[in-house]
Amino acid sequence: MTNDATQTDHSAAGHSCAHCDSAEDHHALDEKGIVDSFRAAVKASGIARIAIAVALLASAALWAPLGILAGALAWAAATGAGILAVSASGRRYGSANAVILGTVASAAIAPLAALGTVAWLGGSMDSALAGASGWFFAVAIVEFLRDRKLSAILIADSRDGEAARQGVLFGEPVSPWVGLGWSMFTAALFGLWVWLVGLLPLAVLPLIPLHVVLALFSRKRGTRS
């Protein structure tokens, strides 16, 4: 999301700004328009996220219902490891470094969780697809609730609301469609890891650093957006 489309150069003589009623030359930033646009994107992406999750669950439940549970548990394990790493290292290394360590810990657990899924259910394509569906379903629930809270905060008359609106104006957080795309990508990766580890269990060894690199790269790209 960029702000260029909502910045207007009022340089014509006698022109009055619709945002502040000033006739002087300046750039006007339509804060309300940007926030409303972001909230609309949050709502639309949330509907799309739930629709995708329901469709995946309905399909996966037909051939590997336990794979759905395995994928959800794998996501919970990876997320829990990240949260634990952040909590344990925050005071010693600072919040910024702690978040990076949490990202590494969470990413390292994902291939191991794939190995656990294979040990439990086998590494068939059905298990891989159902595991990916369960992973995405878990993410979808958490992100849907998070986005609903953010949408409410954005219109709140409070310090938190003002901080959230300022964040949206400068692209933080990034577009909710980017978040949806990343959720789908990580779920697909988990399914792929299940399938690969099912074919060759020792593949988990190179998958751990690979997943960590991908997670750090996505985080780096996200901070630049």
Secondary structure as UniProt FT lines:
FT   HELIX           4..6
FT   STRAND          7..9
FT   TURN            13..14
FT   TURN            18..20
FT   STRAND          27..29
FT   HELIX           31..60
FT   TURN            61..63
FT   HELIX           65..93
FT   HELIX           95..121
FT   HELIX           125..153
FT   TURN            154..155
FT   HELIX           159..169
FT   TURN            170..171
FT   HELIX           176..199
FT   HELIX           201..203
FT   HELIX           204..224
//
